Amino acid sequence: MKWEVVIGMETHAQLRTNSKIFSGASIEFGAEPNRQACAVDLALPGVLPVLNKAAVAHAIRFGLAVGAHIAPMSIFARKNYFYPDLPKGYQISQFVLDGVAKTVQLTRAHLEEDAGKSLHEDFRGPHGESSSGIDLNRAGTPLLEIVTEPDMRSAAEAVAYAKALHSLVVWLGVCDGNMQEGSFRCDANVSVRPVGQKEYGTRCEIKNLNSFRFLEEAIQYEVRRQIELIEDGGRVVQETRLYDPDKKETRSMRSKEDANDYRYFPDPDLLPLMISEEWIAKERSEMTELPAQKSERWQSEFGLSAYDCQVLTQERATADFYEDLLKQVGKDQAKAAANLMTGEFASALNKEGISAAQSPLNPSQLAQLIQRIADGTISNKIAKEIFTAMWDEKASDPDAVDRIIEAKGLKQISDSGALEAIIDQVLAANQKSVEEFRAGKEKAFNALIGQIMKATQGKANPQQVNKLLTDKLNQS
């Protein structure tokens, strides 16, 4: 039997605020356990929550970015369940947004508070006994939960969606995207069904996947597990599962609740949230240009290709770096700047696993490199050598390009007399290639170019060499 995979995603993006969603406690990562949990987070008697306006503003901006309808009025609800890391016995959650993305439908995106964290591994009690601990520092941290329809049909699609969403929330500045610190976590709802069947199969939710690799591995394993279970005569049980990256398998965590099991009801301590058109307009006016808008503008204004724009807008830091570079080299060098950034620069970043914001080289240094190509001081080939030298030595001086050109003697040979003398020597030593070219073999021309560049150690001006060689070969 052929099976179809059905995947829906729930993503929790921690919002970039200074304090928690309903209290003034800090959300800074790395504090000692329970140092950032105040009376409101602990739900002590008599405390009242106060909504963090910045969290709502971030949610509005996300809604605008995905073309969603922003509800003018919404309420907060209590989602009731008991876990040791949830001191209130309920979680405050809210329906705020409802929209559709281009390739994956977004059911909703809403604000909610995070829970604390249970610590099991290597945790010892006061007498050395094996025990579990609770860290409530994350309790009350503002989250934007983004929920999709079950539109994805493979682990690869799910990863592509998660990466696109991650890029967007970081681009907007509403989330720092740090997956290692738990700022961006994915839950994957996975089911399988026979190809052609309309009804969905029983789904299992894989919780708290904090890397794209783990997301893909967990889904692939879960798909295999469900298919094998059904084909062996068993049935899939609706449940929540965790992924073990060491064993590369999912394991059961608890039975999966439905919405009714949580006994949702309006939170009596929080007023309804009213979002005015003026507030929405204000957030829209302060939003940064989105990747698609920037890409369209660059293609129109600078003649960049769709591929160039795709690479340059994958991350906000890369786009900002390119625009800083463009300010220094000018519109006429937009394509040259794009070529450098999508070529050597992107390759160097990928090799070291860093972003443009962490680059050891700055836009001014790359601008100088482009200018030396434009004024004929160096060729494109030599520019690659200079870039590599600057990157390897993590050059910080503003005149690094000129310094390396001088130190290594890399200045391009553009003197016609000197080039003609070298060309004459190459032609005299390669008469067979000359005869082959005159007999109509175009490859012989490239062979001669190669010999000339070899004789000049790659320093000859390619355009001048091409013209001078053509003229000499066409002489009777």
HELIX and SHEET records of a PDB file:
HELIX    1   1 LYS A   53  ALA A   65  1                                  13    
HELIX    2   2 ALA A  155  LEU A  172  1                                  18    
HELIX    3   3 PHE A  212  GLU A  231  1                                  20    
HELIX    4   4 ALA A  259  TYR A  262  5                                   4    
HELIX    5   5 GLU A  277  GLU A  286  1                                  10    
HELIX    6   6 PRO A  291  PHE A  302  1                                  12    
HELIX    7   7 ALA A  306  LEU A  312  1                                   7    
HELIX    8   8 ARG A  316  VAL A  329  1                                  14    
HELIX    9   9 LYS A  331  GLN A  333  5                                   3    
HELIX   10  10 ALA A  334  LEU A  340  1                                   7    
HELIX   11  11 MET A  341  PHE A  345  3                                   5    
HELIX   12  12 ALA A  346  GLU A  352  1                                   7    
HELIX   13  13 ALA A  356  GLN A  358  5                                   3    
HELIX   14  14 PRO A  363  ALA A  374  1                                  12    
HELIX   15  15 ASN A  380  GLU A  393  1                                  14    
HELIX   16  16 ALA A  400  LYS A  408  1                                   9    
HELIX   17  17 SER A  416  ALA A  429  1                                  14    
HELIX   18  18 GLN A  431  ARG A  438  1                                   8    
HELIX   19  19 LYS A  443  ALA A  455  1                                  13    
HELIX   20  20 PRO A  462  LEU A  473  1                                  12    
SHEET    1   A 7 LEU A 106  GLU A 113  0                                        
SHEET    2   A 7 PRO A 142  THR A 148 -1                                        
SHEET    3   A 7 TRP A   3  GLN A  14 -1                                        
SHEET    4   A 7 PHE A 184  PRO A 194 -1                                        
SHEET    5   A 7 CYS A 204  LEU A 209 -1                                        
SHEET    6   A 7 GLU A 239  ASP A 244  1                                        
SHEET    7   A 7 GLU A 249  SER A 255 -1                                        
SHEET    1   B 2 HIS A  69  ILE A  70  0                                        
SHEET    2   B 2 LEU A  97  ASP A  98 -1                                        
SHEET    1   C 2 MET A  73  SER A  74  0                                        
SHEET    2   C 2 LEU A 273  MET A 274 -1                                        
SHEET    1   D 3 TYR A  90  GLN A  94  0                                        
SHEET    2   D 3 PHE A  76  ASN A  80 -1                                        
SHEET    3   D 3 PHE A 265  PRO A 266 -1                                        
SHEET    1   E 2 LYS A 117  LEU A 119  0                                        
SHEET    2   E 2 GLY A 133  ASP A 135 -1                                        
END                                                                             
